[in-house]
Amino acid sequence: MKYNDFHYERIRIQDKKQLMTGWLDSFSGAESAKKQISVLEEVDKMGKEYQSYAAIASLNFSRDINNVSAQKEKDYYDSIAPEMQEIFNRLDKLISASKFKKELSKKWGHTFLNKIEMDLKTFDPKIKNLLKKEIALKNKYTKLTAGAKIEFEGKTYNLAGLGPFHTDKNRVMRKSSYKARFKWFEHNSDNLDQIYDDLVKLRHEIACSLGYDNFIPLGYLRMKREDYGPSDVSNFRKQIVDHVVPICSLLHDRKKEILGLDKIFFYDGINFKDGDPRPKGTPKELIKKAKEMYHELSRETGEFFDLMIDEELMDLVNRDGKRPGGFCTSFPKYKRPYIFSNFNGTDHDITVLTHEAGHAFQFYSSRNQPLSNYLWPTMESAEIHSMSMEFFTWPWMDKFFKEEAEKFKYKHLSGSLTFLPYGACVDHFQHWVYENPNVSAKDRNEMWLELEKIYLPNRDYDDFSYPKSGRIWQGQLHIYQAPFYYIDYTLAQTCAFQFWIRNQTDKLDAWSDYYKLCQAGGSLPFTSLVKLAGLKSPFDDGCLKEVVTEVKRWIDKIDVSNL
């Protein structure tokens, strides 16, 4: 069955409420754990169906934001999301009070009950309308950025379409393309500030309605972070400042030598004087090469990628009207993942493909987990799968880049390292914003610039007024769409580096632990999954320093003049 053959329908919310009422009565009146387990399995089946239809509606809109029908379907599922949350909330309350909790925990593990307790702390029927407003504001941001039309070099591009020009070997071209990009953002900056201001204040109101002082504790609960908190994250950010920022400064100086420039500006996003590596071949040819790669990597990845191709579970090439970025979604009813990206002819095409394939492979590997809550882990765990897959595929990069494979590896590894301070900067910014929800947009933008001095001290925007105003964060969709979902990348990157190190000395052992991690899905919290995979927790003292020291050692060995 191909993606377009998947059954889709609008579920009737009243029907689900009626159905749930019957299940609630059966659950509360059950005289045995066996009966309660049976009810929960029926509810979970219904939940998988709902999640699948909602995912299809959202994906179809992402594929074409100008499709009126797709817009209507997504709007419908957005409108009923709080209603469905209320339905599941009623059951969660009964589970929390069940006299058979011990037996339920024995059946599905402690994580099952822990997730329910967290869900109970994130919802109350009184916030339903506020949640609908939050969804509408997030959609407003998506539609605005996805609908960007930017005139450049006599043609019209969307934001993703400008990507190749940002990494052109011609410096004038790079600067001109950023000028066009920033012109669009500057034109829309007040609107983007207003959307974010509305979101922050709304999220603060939601949090206060639930009894929290601000949105931060609610944000952590939404992310299902049960084994660490803001103080752990703050300490991790400090380690990045202490151990990574100085290395990034050294790499910045090296880059000046490589490019032969006295000064590096923001638009100098290339790593080599003759330009960054670009994949060789059409998108169709690249997918063929990816298929060969995944068959050689392991039997499981070969089977997985065949499925993705045969059932048309990928939409990879950039086009007009398509939402920017890349992501992986899933349809639990069909036990299938889906990869979405925007190929634009840069090396990013390959990193996004392998990254999202890591997500998709994890879902494929955990598709038979007994509960829908276990199909996906929390996001910092999920990003381990994706970022590690980027490294596990390194031996095959010559397929995509030919003679430029080593250039790609240098750029990929150094870029992964220099990303850490940016990820920490985004996280610190969000914590400050939600601690101070009533400050002005001007204050937020000034704070972003102050944080750049700490985490990104070498950034220089030349004469561009837009980023100098402190608004460059407006292009980071996670800040709008998923509060606190960004430090996840840095935590996961620390774990992925460990797999990269291990893969150089014992490929079989590293892959075995990776596959074990993928199969576990969301059955354990973050630090437990890290332990299961034989990795050190990023929160452990000395872990980050140890890992980045090893990465720097590899980078230092490379004679970039020969690349």
SULDABEL-V574995 format. One record per pair of residues at least 12 apart in sequence whose C-alpha atoms are under 7 Angstrom apart, sorted by the first residue. I is the first residue (numbers start at 1). J is the second residue. If there is no record, write none. Layout:
BEGIN
I_J + I_J
END
This chain:
BEGIN
1_311 + 2_311 + 2_312 + 3_311 + 3_312 + 3_313 + 8_53 + 9_53 + 17_87 + 23_39 + 24_91 + 27_39 + 28_94 + 33_100 + 33_103 + 44_371 + 44_372 + 48_332 + 48_333 + 48_372 + 49_333 + 51_331 + 51_332 + 52_331 + 52_332 + 52_333 + 54_77 + 55_329 + 55_330 + 55_331 + 57_70 + 57_73 + 57_74 + 58_74 + 61_74 + 62_322 + 62_323 + 63_322 + 63_323 + 64_321 + 64_322 + 65_143 + 65_321 + 65_322 + 65_323 + 66_321 + 78_135 + 79_132 + 82_128 + 82_131 + 82_132 + 86_125 + 89_120 + 92_116 + 92_120 + 111_523 + 111_524 + 115_224 + 118_221 + 118_224 + 122_218 + 122_221 + 122_222 + 127_206 + 130_206 + 134_199 + 137_195 + 137_199 + 138_480 + 138_481 + 146_321 + 146_322 + 146_323 + 146_324 + 147_321 + 150_180 + 150_184 + 152_180 + 158_320 + 159_324 + 160_324 + 160_342 + 161_318 + 161_344 + 162_177 + 163_344 + 164_344 + 164_345 + 164_346 + 165_177 + 166_178 + 166_267 + 166_269 + 167_269 + 167_270 + 167_276 + 168_275 + 169_273 + 169_274 + 169_275 + 174_267 + 175_267 + 178_267 + 182_466 + 186_466 + 192_474 + 193_441 + 196_480 + 197_441 + 200_434 + 200_437 + 201_437 + 201_438 + 203_215 + 204_437 + 214_434 + 214_435 + 215_434 + 216_431 + 216_434 + 219_483 + 219_484 + 223_378 + 224_378 + 226_525 + 227_525 + 227_527 + 232_539 + 236_539 + 237_424 + 240_420 + 240_421 + 241_455 + 243_545 + 245_421 + 245_455 + 248_418 + 249_458 + 255_271 + 258_272 + 258_273 + 259_272 + 259_273 + 265_459 + 265_460 + 265_461 + 265_462 + 266_459 + 266_460 + 266_461 + 271_411 + 277_347 + 277_401 + 277_404 + 277_407 + 277_408 + 278_345 + 278_346 + 278_347 + 278_401 + 279_345 + 279_346 + 279_347 + 279_400 + 279_401 + 280_400 + 280_401 + 286_400 + 289_399 + 291_305 + 293_396 + 304_361 + 313_338 + 313_339 + 314_338 + 314_339 + 314_340 + 315_339 + 315_340 + 315_341 + 316_340 + 316_341 + 316_342 + 316_343 + 317_341 + 317_342 + 317_343 + 317_344 + 318_342 + 318_343 + 318_344 + 324_342 + 325_341 + 325_342 + 326_340 + 326_341 + 326_342 + 326_352 + 327_339 + 327_340 + 327_341 + 327_356 + 328_340 + 328_356 + 328_359 + 328_360 + 335_367 + 336_364 + 337_360 + 337_363 + 337_364 + 338_360 + 339_356 + 339_360 + 351_390 + 354_389 + 354_390 + 355_386 + 355_387 + 355_389 + 355_390 + 356_386 + 357_386 + 358_385 + 358_386 + 358_389 + 359_382 + 359_385 + 359_386 + 362_385 + 362_518 + 362_519 + 362_521 + 363_375 + 363_376 + 365_518 + 365_519 + 366_518 + 366_519 + 366_520 + 366_521 + 373_522 + 374_521 + 374_522 + 374_523 + 375_521 + 375_522 + 376_521 + 376_522 + 377_521 + 377_522 + 378_522 + 378_526 + 379_488 + 380_488 + 380_489 + 380_491 + 380_492 + 381_492 + 381_526 + 383_488 + 383_489 + 383_492 + 384_492 + 384_493 + 384_495 + 384_496 + 385_518 + 387_493 + 387_496 + 388_496 + 388_499 + 391_500 + 406_563 + 407_563 + 420_490 + 421_455 + 421_456 + 422_455 + 422_456 + 423_486 + 423_487 + 423_489 + 423_490 + 424_487 + 425_451 + 425_452 + 425_455 + 426_486 + 427_484 + 427_486 + 427_487 + 429_448 + 430_484 + 445_469 + 445_470 + 445_471 + 446_470 + 448_470 + 449_470 + 491_538 + 494_538 + 494_544 + 495_535 + 497_547 + 498_535 + 498_547 + 513_533 + 513_534 + 514_533 + 516_533 + 517_529 + 517_532 + 517_533
END
